[in-house]
Amino acid sequence: MEKRTVISFSLFIVLFLVIVGAIQYLRIHSLHTLLPNVAEQQMNIDQLKSDASAKAGEHQLQIYLVRDEGDLAVETADNLRHGLQYAKLDVREVSPGAVGSIAPSPYTIIIFTGEDSSRWPFVAMKRYVEQGGNLVFANRFKDPAWNALTGIEEIGEYVPDVYGLNFEETIFPGYVDLNPPDDLFVHSVVDFAIADDANVMLSAEGFPILWEYGVGEGNVLYWNTTITNQKMIRGLFVQTLGTMPPAFVTAQAAIKLMYIDDFPAPVMDGKMKDVSATPLDKSVKDFFAEDWWEDMVDLAKDDDVIYTGAMIGTYEEEMELVDEQLIKRGEFPMLYFGRKLIAHGGEIGLHGYNHQSLVTADEPIDPTYGYIPWKDKDEMKRSLLQAESVFANYFPAETLKSYVPPSNALNRTGVDAIAEALPELRTIASLYTGEPESGDFVQEFEFDATHPNLYHFPRVTSDYGEERGSIFQMVDAIANFGVFSHFIHPDDVIDPDRAFGRDWDTMFTSLRKIVHDVRDQYPHLEAYTQHYATEKMITYQQADLNVTFDESTVYLAGEGLVNPSHFTIRLKPGQSLETGKFDFGTVEQWEADRPLYLVKLTSANAEIDIKGEAQ
């Protein structure tokens, strides 16, 4: 009896160990095929129902952009046109010869670009401003004939290499002063002496950069700089433009997007204390699972962000691994981080088969990357399809909807390969600013010119730091059209150069401050994955907005507007809007030296009363 009991017990132990081993094997290797699929969070991009009975005011803002010759004029005009259109401000382009026929009105703004003032009609423009029109000079120029309109009293020499930008008043909440050696902006200015009654709004190294000057019944803005041809000034240009008419409305897409590049991706071997400034006696793999990821989850919960990852199959340079090998290497990152990312409402996009940018030998790329160029488009397509097979193995119910170029480098061959190999992919997300001559894939928010179903959605800022130039760019995109689009790399923590000697706690503290400040200052920005951010941005851009004014009322109406829609309204000093909840939505005041309000529209039209008298 005892012998039989021992045998039974032994069999039980063996069976138990076999079952445990099988479970462990399945857990690591193929249990995911037996588990319920994790699915990406579904979101709706709703639209407001238009109302044909919406009232309209007597006045509508008219903005004219004078298209002139010369590189500075062309670059500035192109840049400002993008910024104005992103804010859903209608702009018409006119030639210098036609601008003299524009009728003056407090709701009309004419913008001159470039330096060739000899082509501009001074007499007509002086009469236009004196009778109540608004005039903007977007670049510095020397011409004493125009001094009566610009508030310039003495013209000095050109001064190159003037660094920074300082705010003499709060124009929009969140902007920071930039001082040397900050090199986000490097101006060429003229050493002007200006009238005492010219009001300086921006300066740099003691030079006035932007001032306003009253002439008769109208207003003039003068930009003593060459930086208005740069993307990172668009939002500030739009917001300063709003100081001119009696009231001014811009639209906000209200999008908040956070990328984690190289995630999920293979994790290196080694201990944190040996490969980074983070002095933990644990493996890199355990650090990312137990510390880094948990901190990122807390950040998402506390400050309302949703992550979009960009997966990597391998860090090997050559495309030598077959599908099964890639799948094997992806087991831990895809099963652990990939499932968790999706379970927390995130999206997995594609970074690539490997971390080699999709460029050929005859396309530009920074040689310091040391990347191996692809032979041709067909080789690129094969790599994309292999990476897609890895994704499909672990997430068979999902499709890849977004692509992030490795090192943000890409060219037309790669774009064509993406569109042909992955026809369901919707978005390429690279850079808003960069150096195309070094291979950076710099984008606007727009559909691809060749592949009309492919949308470009650039990322504006990056990193874990609080570099002031980066903060300025972040705020400027929000001031322009209400988009926060930021990306980080997990492996910055284990790269001594990119970590700049910081440990994880220090890096995370900086990142948390950035994200927390965005939530605090701009709570109207809504968190999205890339797929839904793209759909909302397209809806925002395609909607028709109609803004009109009476002396004491702002009228908002439109068709196809996102629900809810957000707008900024800027008024003259001495005037105000009533804040709170209304039938059309809500109104809240923002921190600025001149009256500035955020309106959230939950109805397709609104009539908003202006109180007080303009000073």
C-alpha positions as CSV (number, residue, x, y, z in Angstrom):
1,M,0.0,0.0,0.0
2,E,2.8,2.3,0.9
3,K,4.7,1.4,-2.3
4,R,1.6,2.2,-4.4
5,T,1.2,5.6,-2.7
6,V,4.8,6.4,-3.4
7,I,4.4,5.5,-7.0
8,S,1.2,7.5,-7.3
9,F,2.9,10.5,-5.7
10,S,5.9,10.3,-7.9
11,L,3.7,10.1,-11.0
12,F,1.8,13.1,-9.8
13,I,5.1,15.1,-9.3
14,V,6.3,14.2,-12.8
15,L,2.9,15.1,-14.3
16,F,2.9,18.4,-12.4
17,L,6.4,19.2,-13.6
18,V,5.5,18.4,-17.2
19,I,2.4,20.6,-17.1
20,V,4.4,23.5,-15.5
21,G,7.1,23.1,-18.1
22,A,4.5,23.1,-20.9
23,I,2.8,26.1,-19.6
24,Q,6.1,27.9,-19.2
25,Y,7.1,27.0,-22.8
26,L,3.7,28.1,-24.2
27,R,3.8,31.3,-22.2
28,I,7.1,32.3,-23.8
29,H,6.6,30.8,-27.3
30,S,3.0,30.5,-28.5
31,L,0.6,31.0,-25.7
32,H,-0.3,34.3,-27.3
33,T,-2.1,32.4,-30.1
34,L,-4.4,30.8,-27.5
35,L,-5.1,34.0,-25.6
36,P,-7.8,36.5,-26.6
37,N,-6.5,39.1,-29.0
38,V,-5.6,42.5,-27.6
39,A,-7.3,45.2,-29.7
40,E,-6.4,48.8,-30.2
41,Q,-8.7,51.3,-28.6
42,Q,-11.5,52.5,-30.8
43,M,-12.2,56.2,-31.0
44,N,-14.7,58.3,-32.9
45,I,-13.9,61.5,-34.7
46,D,-17.3,63.1,-34.7
47,Q,-18.4,66.2,-36.5
48,L,-20.8,69.0,-35.6
49,K,-24.1,69.2,-37.5
50,S,-24.2,72.3,-39.6
51,D,-27.0,74.8,-39.1
52,A,-28.3,76.6,-42.2
53,S,-30.0,79.3,-40.1
54,A,-26.7,80.5,-38.4
55,K,-26.4,84.2,-38.3
56,A,-23.4,86.1,-39.8
57,G,-21.9,89.4,-39.0
58,E,-21.1,92.4,-41.3
59,H,-17.3,92.0,-41.3
60,Q,-15.0,89.2,-42.3
61,L,-11.3,89.1,-41.9
62,Q,-9.4,89.6,-45.1
63,I,-5.7,88.7,-45.2
64,Y,-3.6,89.4,-48.3
65,L,0.0,88.0,-48.8
66,V,2.1,90.0,-51.2
67,R,4.0,87.5,-53.3
68,D,7.2,89.1,-54.4
69,E,10.5,88.0,-56.0
70,G,13.7,87.1,-54.3
71,D,14.6,84.1,-52.1
72,L,13.7,85.7,-48.8
73,A,10.4,86.9,-50.0
74,V,9.4,83.6,-51.5
75,E,10.5,81.5,-48.5
76,T,8.8,83.9,-46.1
77,A,5.6,83.9,-48.1
78,D,5.5,80.1,-48.4
79,N,6.1,79.7,-44.7
80,L,3.5,82.2,-43.5
81,R,0.9,80.9,-45.9
82,H,1.3,77.4,-44.3
83,G,1.0,78.9,-40.8
84,L,-2.1,81.0,-41.7
85,Q,-3.8,78.0,-43.3
86,Y,-3.1,75.7,-40.4
87,A,-4.9,78.2,-38.2
88,K,-7.8,78.1,-40.7
89,L,-7.3,81.7,-41.7
90,D,-8.1,82.4,-45.3
91,V,-5.3,84.1,-47.1
92,R,-5.1,85.5,-50.7
93,E,-1.9,86.0,-52.6
94,V,-1.5,89.2,-54.6
95,S,1.3,90.8,-56.6
96,P,2.9,94.1,-55.6
97,G,1.2,95.8,-58.6
98,A,-2.3,94.7,-57.4
99,V,-2.0,95.5,-53.7
100,G,-2.8,99.2,-54.1
101,S,-6.4,98.5,-55.1
102,I,-7.3,96.8,-51.7
103,A,-9.9,98.8,-49.8
104,P,-8.9,99.8,-46.2
105,S,-10.8,98.2,-43.3
106,P,-9.9,97.4,-39.7
107,Y,-10.6,93.8,-40.7
108,T,-8.1,93.8,-43.6
109,I,-4.5,92.9,-43.2
110,I,-1.8,93.2,-46.0
111,I,1.5,91.3,-45.4
112,F,4.6,92.3,-47.4
113,T,7.5,89.9,-47.6
114,G,11.1,90.4,-48.8
115,E,13.2,93.5,-49.1
116,D,12.4,95.1,-52.5
117,S,10.4,98.0,-51.2
118,S,10.9,99.8,-54.6
119,R,8.2,97.5,-56.0
120,W,5.6,98.4,-53.3
121,P,3.1,101.3,-53.8
122,F,4.0,103.7,-50.9
123,V,1.4,106.3,-51.6
124,A,-1.4,103.8,-51.8
125,M,-0.3,102.0,-48.7
126,K,0.0,105.2,-46.7
127,R,-3.6,106.1,-47.6
128,Y,-4.7,102.5,-46.9
129,V,-3.3,102.6,-43.3
130,E,-4.4,106.1,-42.5
131,Q,-7.9,105.1,-43.4
132,G,-7.9,102.1,-41.0
133,G,-6.2,99.3,-42.8
134,N,-3.5,97.0,-41.2
135,L,-0.1,96.5,-42.7
136,V,2.6,94.0,-41.9
137,F,6.3,94.0,-43.0
138,A,7.5,90.4,-42.4
139,N,11.2,91.1,-43.2
140,R,13.6,93.9,-42.4
141,F,14.5,96.3,-45.2
142,K,16.2,99.7,-45.6
143,D,14.2,102.4,-47.3
144,P,13.8,105.9,-45.7
145,A,10.8,106.6,-48.0
146,W,8.8,104.2,-45.8
147,N,9.9,105.6,-42.4
148,A,6.6,107.5,-42.0
149,L,4.7,104.1,-42.0
150,T,7.2,102.0,-40.0
151,G,8.0,104.3,-37.1
152,I,11.7,104.2,-38.1
153,E,13.6,107.4,-37.3
154,E,17.2,106.5,-38.1
155,I,18.5,103.7,-40.3
156,G,21.8,102.1,-39.2
157,E,23.8,99.1,-40.5
158,Y,22.8,95.5,-41.0
159,V,23.8,93.4,-38.0
160,P,24.2,89.7,-38.6
161,D,24.2,86.8,-36.1
162,V,21.9,88.2,-33.5
163,Y,20.8,85.4,-31.2
164,G,17.6,84.6,-29.3
165,L,14.2,86.1,-28.8
166,N,12.8,88.0,-25.8
167,F,9.1,88.7,-25.1
168,E,8.3,92.3,-24.0
169,E,4.8,91.2,-23.3
170,T,2.9,87.8,-22.9
171,I,1.5,87.1,-26.3
172,F,0.4,83.5,-25.8
173,P,0.8,81.3,-22.7
174,G,3.9,79.1,-22.5
175,Y,6.4,80.8,-24.7
176,V,9.9,81.1,-23.1
177,D,12.6,83.8,-23.7
178,L,15.6,82.6,-25.7
179,N,19.0,84.1,-25.0
180,P,22.5,83.5,-26.3
181,P,23.8,80.9,-26.8
182,D,20.3,79.6,-27.7
183,D,20.6,79.3,-31.5
184,L,17.0,78.4,-32.5
185,F,16.8,81.9,-34.0
186,V,19.8,83.7,-35.5
187,H,18.6,87.0,-37.0
188,S,20.0,89.4,-39.5
189,V,18.6,92.8,-38.2
190,V,19.0,96.5,-39.0
191,D,20.3,98.8,-36.3
192,F,17.2,101.1,-36.3
193,A,16.2,103.9,-34.0
194,I,12.4,103.8,-33.8
195,A,9.8,106.3,-32.6
196,D,9.0,106.6,-28.9
197,D,5.4,105.7,-29.5
198,A,6.3,102.5,-31.3
199,N,5.5,99.6,-29.0
200,V,8.2,96.9,-29.0
201,M,6.7,93.4,-28.6
202,L,9.8,91.2,-29.3
203,S,13.5,91.9,-29.0
204,A,16.9,90.1,-29.2
205,E,20.2,91.2,-27.8
206,G,18.8,94.6,-27.3
207,F,17.6,95.1,-30.8
208,P,13.8,95.5,-31.5
209,I,12.6,92.5,-33.5
210,L,8.9,93.3,-33.7
211,W,7.0,96.5,-33.0
212,E,3.6,98.0,-33.6
213,Y,3.1,101.5,-34.8
214,G,-0.1,103.4,-35.2
215,V,-0.6,105.6,-38.4
216,G,-3.9,107.5,-38.7
217,E,-6.7,105.0,-38.0
218,G,-4.6,102.0,-38.9
219,N,-1.8,99.8,-37.5
220,V,1.6,98.6,-38.7
221,L,3.6,95.6,-37.6
222,Y,7.3,95.6,-38.5
223,W,9.5,92.5,-38.2
224,N,13.1,93.6,-38.0
225,T,14.5,90.1,-38.9
226,T,14.9,87.4,-41.4
227,I,13.5,84.5,-39.3
228,T,10.0,84.7,-40.5
229,N,10.9,82.2,-43.2
230,Q,11.3,79.5,-40.5
231,K,8.6,77.0,-39.4
232,M,9.1,77.6,-35.6
233,I,7.9,81.2,-35.9
234,R,4.5,80.4,-37.5
235,G,2.5,80.3,-34.4
236,L,4.0,83.5,-33.0
237,F,3.4,85.3,-36.3
238,V,-0.3,84.2,-36.3
239,Q,-0.8,85.3,-32.7
240,T,0.8,88.7,-33.2
241,L,-1.2,89.2,-36.3
242,G,-4.3,88.9,-34.0
243,T,-3.4,92.2,-32.2
244,M,-4.3,94.2,-35.3
245,P,-8.0,93.8,-36.1
246,P,-10.9,94.6,-33.6
247,A,-11.3,90.9,-33.0
248,F,-9.4,87.8,-34.2
249,V,-10.2,84.1,-34.3
250,T,-7.9,81.1,-35.0
251,A,-8.7,77.4,-34.9
252,Q,-7.1,74.7,-32.8
253,A,-6.9,71.1,-33.9
254,A,-6.6,70.1,-30.2
255,I,-4.4,67.0,-30.6
256,K,-1.9,65.5,-28.2
257,L,0.4,62.8,-29.5
258,M,3.2,60.9,-27.8
259,Y,5.6,58.5,-29.7
260,I,7.9,55.9,-28.3
261,D,10.4,55.1,-31.2
262,D,12.2,51.8,-31.3
263,F,9.4,50.2,-29.2
264,P,8.8,47.3,-29.0
265,A,12.4,46.3,-30.1
266,P,15.0,43.8,-29.1
267,V,16.6,44.5,-25.7
268,M,20.3,44.4,-25.3
269,D,22.1,42.2,-22.7
270,G,24.0,43.5,-19.7
271,K,23.3,45.2,-16.4
272,M,22.2,48.8,-16.1
273,K,25.0,49.8,-13.8
274,D,27.5,48.7,-16.5
275,V,25.9,50.3,-19.6
276,S,24.3,53.5,-18.3
277,A,24.3,56.2,-15.7
278,T,21.4,54.5,-13.9
279,P,23.2,52.6,-11.1
280,L,20.9,49.6,-10.8
281,D,22.2,46.1,-10.3
282,K,19.6,44.6,-12.6
283,S,19.5,43.5,-16.3
284,V,18.6,46.0,-19.0
285,K,15.6,43.8,-19.8
286,D,14.4,43.8,-16.2
287,F,14.9,47.6,-15.9
288,F,12.7,48.3,-18.9
289,A,10.0,45.9,-17.7
290,E,10.0,46.8,-14.1
291,D,11.1,50.5,-13.9
292,W,11.0,52.3,-17.3
293,W,7.7,50.9,-18.5
294,E,5.9,51.3,-15.1
295,D,7.0,54.9,-14.9
296,M,5.7,55.5,-18.5
297,V,2.4,53.9,-17.5
298,D,2.1,56.2,-14.5
299,L,2.9,59.2,-16.7
300,A,0.2,58.3,-19.2
301,K,-2.4,58.0,-16.4
302,D,-1.4,61.1,-14.5
303,D,-1.0,63.5,-17.5
304,D,-3.4,62.0,-20.0
305,V,-1.3,60.7,-22.9
306,I,-1.6,57.7,-25.1
307,Y,1.5,56.1,-26.6
308,T,2.1,55.1,-30.2
309,G,5.1,52.8,-30.5
310,A,7.3,52.3,-33.5
311,M,8.5,48.6,-33.6
312,I,11.9,47.3,-34.8
313,G,12.4,43.7,-36.0
314,T,16.2,43.6,-35.4
315,Y,19.2,46.0,-35.0
316,E,21.3,43.9,-37.5
317,E,22.3,45.9,-40.5
318,E,21.9,43.3,-43.2
319,M,18.5,41.8,-44.2
320,E,19.5,38.2,-43.5
321,L,16.9,37.0,-41.0
322,V,13.9,35.0,-42.3
323,D,10.4,35.5,-40.9
324,E,10.8,32.8,-38.3
325,Q,14.0,34.2,-36.9
326,L,12.5,37.7,-36.7
327,I,9.5,36.3,-34.9
328,K,11.8,34.4,-32.5
329,R,13.7,37.6,-31.6
330,G,10.5,39.5,-31.1
331,E,9.0,37.2,-28.5
332,F,9.8,39.1,-25.4
333,P,9.4,42.7,-26.7
334,M,6.2,41.9,-28.6
335,L,4.6,39.7,-26.0
336,Y,5.5,41.8,-23.0
337,F,5.7,45.4,-24.2
338,G,3.6,45.2,-27.3
339,R,0.6,43.6,-25.6
340,K,0.9,46.0,-22.7
341,L,1.1,49.0,-25.0
342,I,-2.1,48.0,-26.9
343,A,-3.8,47.1,-23.6
344,H,-3.2,50.6,-22.3
345,G,-5.0,52.1,-25.4
346,G,-1.9,52.5,-27.5
347,E,-1.0,51.8,-31.1
348,I,2.0,49.9,-32.6
349,G,3.4,51.5,-35.8
350,L,6.3,50.4,-37.9
351,H,9.9,51.7,-37.6
352,G,11.3,49.0,-39.8
353,Y,12.7,45.5,-40.4
354,N,15.9,46.9,-39.0
355,H,17.1,50.4,-38.1
356,Q,18.4,51.2,-41.6
357,S,16.7,54.2,-43.2
358,L,14.9,53.6,-46.4
359,V,17.3,55.4,-48.7
360,T,19.3,54.3,-51.7
361,A,23.0,55.1,-52.4
362,D,22.1,58.2,-54.5
363,E,19.8,59.7,-51.9
364,P,21.0,62.0,-49.1
365,I,21.7,60.8,-45.6
366,D,24.0,61.9,-42.8
367,P,27.1,59.7,-43.2
368,T,27.7,59.7,-39.5
369,Y,24.8,57.2,-39.1
370,G,26.9,54.6,-40.8
371,Y,23.8,53.1,-42.4
372,I,24.0,50.7,-45.4
373,P,22.0,52.0,-48.4
374,W,19.3,49.8,-49.8
375,K,19.8,48.4,-53.3
376,D,16.5,49.4,-54.6
377,K,12.8,49.8,-53.9
378,D,12.1,46.0,-54.2
379,E,14.5,45.2,-51.4
380,M,12.9,47.8,-49.3
381,K,9.5,46.3,-49.9
382,R,10.7,42.8,-48.9
383,S,12.0,44.2,-45.6
384,L,8.7,46.0,-44.9
385,L,6.7,42.8,-45.7
386,Q,8.9,40.8,-43.3
387,A,8.4,43.3,-40.5
388,E,4.7,43.2,-41.2
389,S,4.7,39.4,-40.8
390,V,6.3,39.7,-37.3
391,F,3.5,42.2,-36.3
392,A,0.8,40.0,-37.8
393,N,2.1,36.9,-35.9
394,Y,1.5,38.5,-32.6
395,F,-1.4,40.8,-33.4
396,P,-3.4,39.0,-36.2
397,A,-6.5,41.2,-35.7
398,E,-4.6,44.5,-36.2
399,T,-2.9,46.3,-39.2
400,L,0.0,48.6,-39.3
401,K,-1.3,52.1,-39.8
402,S,1.7,54.3,-39.2
403,Y,5.4,54.4,-40.1
404,V,8.3,56.3,-38.5
405,P,11.5,56.4,-40.5
406,P,14.6,55.2,-38.7
407,S,16.6,58.3,-37.6
408,N,13.8,60.3,-39.4
409,A,15.6,59.8,-42.7
410,L,13.6,58.9,-45.8
411,N,13.4,59.8,-49.4
412,R,11.0,59.2,-52.3
413,T,12.1,55.7,-53.1
414,G,11.3,54.7,-49.5
415,V,7.9,56.5,-49.6
416,D,7.0,54.6,-52.8
417,A,8.1,51.3,-51.2
418,I,5.9,51.9,-48.1
419,A,2.9,52.9,-50.2
420,E,3.2,49.8,-52.4
421,A,4.2,47.2,-49.8
422,L,1.7,48.4,-47.1
423,P,-1.3,49.9,-48.9
424,E,-3.4,50.0,-45.7
425,L,-0.8,52.1,-43.9
426,R,-2.1,55.6,-43.5
427,T,0.5,57.8,-41.9
428,I,4.2,58.6,-42.2
429,A,5.4,60.5,-39.1
430,S,8.8,62.1,-39.3
431,L,10.0,65.6,-38.5
432,Y,8.4,69.1,-38.7
433,T,11.8,70.8,-38.8
434,G,15.2,69.4,-39.8
435,E,17.9,69.3,-42.5
436,P,16.7,67.8,-45.7
437,E,20.1,68.1,-47.2
438,S,21.3,65.6,-44.6
439,G,18.5,63.2,-45.3
440,D,16.0,64.4,-42.7
441,F,12.4,63.7,-44.0
442,V,10.9,67.1,-43.2
443,Q,7.1,67.2,-43.6
444,E,4.0,69.4,-43.6
445,F,0.7,68.2,-42.4
446,E,-0.7,67.1,-45.7
447,F,-1.5,64.2,-48.0
448,D,1.4,62.8,-50.1
449,A,1.5,64.3,-53.6
450,T,2.0,60.9,-55.3
451,H,0.1,58.5,-53.0
452,P,-3.2,60.3,-52.1
453,N,-4.2,57.9,-49.3
454,L,-0.9,58.4,-47.5
455,Y,-0.8,61.3,-45.0
456,H,2.2,63.1,-43.6
457,F,2.0,63.9,-39.8
458,P,5.3,65.3,-38.6
459,R,6.6,65.2,-35.0
460,V,7.4,68.6,-33.6
461,T,9.7,67.9,-30.6
462,S,11.6,65.1,-29.0
463,D,13.8,64.0,-26.1
464,Y,13.5,63.8,-22.3
465,G,15.1,67.3,-21.8
466,E,13.8,70.8,-21.2
467,E,16.0,72.6,-23.7
468,R,14.4,76.0,-24.2
469,G,14.5,75.9,-28.0
470,S,12.5,72.7,-28.0
471,I,10.0,74.2,-25.5
472,F,9.6,77.2,-27.8
473,Q,8.9,75.0,-30.8
474,M,6.4,72.9,-28.8
475,V,4.5,76.0,-27.8
476,D,4.7,77.6,-31.3
477,A,2.9,74.6,-32.8
478,I,0.2,74.8,-30.2
479,A,-0.1,78.5,-30.7
480,N,-0.4,78.0,-34.4
481,F,-2.9,75.1,-34.6
482,G,-3.1,73.3,-31.3
483,V,-0.9,70.2,-31.9
484,F,1.5,68.6,-29.4
485,S,3.5,65.9,-31.2
486,H,6.5,64.6,-29.3
487,F,8.7,61.5,-29.4
488,I,11.3,59.8,-27.2
489,H,13.6,56.8,-27.5
490,P,13.8,54.2,-24.7
491,D,17.4,53.4,-25.5
492,D,18.5,57.0,-24.8
493,V,18.7,55.8,-21.2
494,I,21.4,53.3,-22.1
495,D,23.3,55.5,-24.6
496,P,25.9,57.6,-22.7
497,D,26.0,60.3,-25.5
498,R,22.2,60.7,-25.8
499,A,21.6,60.5,-22.1
500,F,24.2,63.3,-21.5
501,G,25.3,61.6,-18.3
502,R,21.8,61.6,-16.8
503,D,20.3,58.6,-15.0
504,W,16.7,57.5,-15.6
505,D,15.2,59.3,-12.6
506,T,16.6,62.6,-13.9
507,M,15.5,62.0,-17.5
508,F,12.0,60.9,-16.4
509,T,11.6,64.0,-14.1
510,S,12.3,66.2,-17.1
511,L,9.9,64.3,-19.4
512,R,7.2,64.4,-16.7
513,K,7.5,68.2,-16.4
514,I,7.1,68.7,-20.1
515,V,4.0,66.5,-20.3
516,H,2.6,67.9,-17.1
517,D,3.0,71.5,-18.3
518,V,1.2,70.6,-21.5
519,R,-1.7,69.1,-19.6
520,D,-1.7,72.1,-17.2
521,Q,-1.5,74.9,-19.7
522,Y,-3.4,73.4,-22.6
523,P,-6.0,71.0,-21.2
524,H,-8.1,71.3,-24.4
525,L,-5.6,69.1,-26.2
526,E,-7.0,65.6,-26.5
527,A,-4.8,62.5,-26.3
528,Y,-4.8,60.3,-29.4
529,T,-2.8,57.5,-31.0
530,Q,-1.3,58.3,-34.4
531,H,-4.1,56.7,-36.4
532,Y,-6.8,58.8,-34.7
533,A,-4.6,61.9,-34.6
534,T,-4.3,61.6,-38.4
535,E,-8.1,61.2,-38.9
536,K,-8.8,64.2,-36.6
537,M,-6.2,66.4,-38.4
538,I,-7.7,65.5,-41.8
539,T,-11.2,66.3,-40.5
540,Y,-10.0,69.6,-39.0
541,Q,-8.2,70.6,-42.2
542,Q,-11.1,69.7,-44.5
543,A,-13.8,71.5,-42.5
544,D,-15.2,74.8,-43.6
545,L,-15.1,77.6,-41.0
546,N,-16.9,80.8,-41.3
547,V,-16.0,83.6,-38.9
548,T,-17.7,87.0,-39.1
549,F,-17.9,90.0,-36.8
550,D,-20.1,92.9,-35.8
551,E,-18.9,95.7,-33.6
552,S,-19.9,93.8,-30.4
553,T,-20.3,90.1,-31.6
554,V,-18.2,87.3,-32.9
555,Y,-20.1,84.8,-35.1
556,L,-18.7,81.2,-35.5
557,A,-20.2,78.7,-38.0
558,G,-19.0,76.0,-40.2
559,E,-19.6,72.7,-42.0
560,G,-17.8,69.5,-41.1
561,L,-16.3,70.9,-37.9
562,V,-14.8,68.4,-35.4
563,N,-16.9,67.8,-32.4
564,P,-15.9,69.6,-30.2
565,S,-14.1,72.3,-32.0
566,H,-11.7,74.8,-30.3
567,F,-10.8,78.4,-31.2
568,T,-8.8,81.2,-29.7
569,I,-10.4,84.7,-29.7
570,R,-8.2,87.7,-29.3
571,L,-9.7,91.2,-28.4
572,K,-8.5,94.7,-27.9
573,P,-7.5,95.9,-24.4
574,G,-10.6,97.0,-22.5
575,Q,-12.8,94.4,-24.0
576,S,-13.8,90.9,-22.7
577,L,-15.9,87.9,-23.2
578,E,-18.1,86.4,-20.6
579,T,-16.6,83.1,-19.4
580,G,-18.4,79.9,-18.4
581,K,-20.8,77.4,-20.0
582,F,-23.2,78.3,-22.7
583,D,-25.6,76.6,-25.1
584,F,-22.9,76.6,-27.8
585,G,-20.1,75.3,-25.5
586,T,-17.6,77.0,-23.1
587,V,-15.4,80.1,-22.9
588,E,-12.3,80.5,-20.7
589,Q,-9.7,83.2,-20.5
590,W,-6.1,82.5,-21.1
591,E,-3.1,84.2,-19.6
592,A,-1.9,87.0,-21.9
593,D,-1.3,90.7,-21.6
594,R,-4.1,91.4,-24.1
595,P,-7.5,89.7,-23.9
596,L,-7.2,86.1,-25.2
597,Y,-9.9,83.4,-24.8
598,L,-10.3,79.7,-25.6
599,V,-13.7,78.7,-27.0
600,K,-14.9,75.1,-27.1
601,L,-17.7,74.7,-29.6
602,T,-20.2,71.8,-29.1
603,S,-22.7,73.4,-31.5
604,A,-22.1,74.1,-35.2
605,N,-22.6,77.9,-34.6
606,A,-22.2,80.4,-31.9
607,E,-22.9,84.1,-31.3
608,I,-20.4,85.5,-28.7
609,D,-20.9,88.9,-27.3
610,I,-18.0,91.3,-26.8
611,K,-18.2,93.4,-23.7
612,G,-16.5,96.8,-23.1
613,E,-14.9,99.4,-25.3
614,A,-11.5,99.0,-27.1
615,Q,-8.8,101.2,-25.6
